Amino acid sequence: MPGLRIQSALSYEFASNNEDKFTPAAAAGQFSEVYSFAGRESNLYNRNILNYTKDFNETHNIFINLFNEVRHAQRQNTITKQARTPNDQFEGPLGFDGYFSRGGGVLSKF
């Protein structure tokens, strides 16, 4: 059909980030420390365009433009920090000291 133009654009992005850090007791006031971060993020984008152009008698023209655009983003991060762990040869599950250790979990916004 003359004068009709259709366009579409689609993109998707995904990122995964991880960080683990251990600070030995000698560098942290004689108590070691463990820090862990895990995060992921995704973005979806879509745009669709429909254009129609029509000229009449070289003096009039009609231009119709329809479009839609969708953007969807998701993010989930978890962080764990264990402070004042017993020593530099730490073995076993984290969390020996509930008072001085900061727990982690799923963060809604980081």
C-alpha positions in Angstrom: 0.0 0.0 0.0 1.6 3.3 -1.1 2.3 5.7 1.8 2.1 3.1 4.6 5.2 2.5 6.7 5.7 0.1 9.6 8.6 0.0 12.0 9.4 -2.1 15.1 12.3 -2.0 17.5 13.0 -4.6 20.3 15.9 -4.8 22.8 16.6 -6.9 25.8 19.5 -6.4 28.3 20.5 -8.7 31.2 23.3 -8.1 33.7 24.5 -10.3 36.6 26.8 -8.9 39.2 28.6 -10.7 42.0 31.1 -9.5 44.6 32.7 -11.4 47.5 35.1 -9.8 49.9 36.9 -11.2 52.9 38.8 -8.9 55.3 41.2 -10.7 57.6 41.3 -10.0 61.4 44.6 -8.2 61.2 43.0 -5.5 58.9 39.7 -5.2 60.8 40.4 -4.7 64.5 41.2 -8.4 65.3 37.9 -9.6 63.9 37.5 -10.8 60.4 34.7 -9.7 58.1 32.8 -11.3 55.2 30.8 -9.4 52.6 28.8 -10.8 49.7 26.7 -9.2 47.0 24.7 -10.8 44.2 22.5 -8.9 41.8 20.7 -9.2 38.5 18.9 -6.8 36.3 17.0 -7.1 33.1 15.4 -4.5 30.8 13.0 -5.1 27.9 12.0 -2.4 25.4 9.6 -2.5 22.5 8.4 0.2 20.1 6.0 -0.2 17.2 5.2 2.6 14.7 2.6 2.8 11.9 2.7 5.8 9.6 0.4 6.6 6.7 0.9 9.6 4.3 -1.5 10.6 1.4 -1.3 13.6 -0.9 -4.3 15.0 -2.7 -4.2 17.3 -5.7 -0.7 18.5 -4.8 -2.2 21.0 -2.2 -3.5 18.8 0.6 -1.9 16.0 2.5 -2.9 13.6 5.3 -0.4 12.2 7.8 -1.4 9.6 10.4 1.0 8.3 13.0 0.2 5.5 15.5 2.7 4.1 17.9 3.1 2.2 21.2 6.1 1.8 23.5 6.7 -0.6 26.3 9.5 -0.6 28.8 9.8 -3.3 31.5 12.7 -3.3 34.1 13.4 -5.8 36.8 16.1 -5.8 39.5 16.9 -8.1 42.4 19.8 -7.7 44.7 20.9 -9.6 47.8 23.6 -8.6 50.2 25.1 -10.3 53.3 27.6 -8.8 55.7 29.0 -10.8 58.6 31.1 -8.6 60.9 33.3 -9.9 63.8 33.6 -13.4 62.6 35.8 -15.5 64.9 39.1 -15.8 63.1 40.9 -15.9 59.8 40.5 -19.7 59.5 36.7 -19.5 59.5 34.9 -22.7 58.5 31.2 -23.6 58.6 28.1 -21.5 58.2 28.2 -17.7 58.8 26.4 -16.2 61.7 28.1 -17.2 64.9 27.4 -13.8 66.5 23.8 -12.5 66.0 24.5 -9.3 67.9 27.5 -8.0 65.9 26.7 -9.6 62.5 24.4 -7.9 60.0 22.3 -10.4 58.2 21.3 -10.1 54.5 18.5 -11.0 52.3 16.6 -10.0 49.2 16.6 -6.2 48.8 13.8 -4.5 46.9 15.8 -1.4 46.2 19.5 -1.1 46.4 
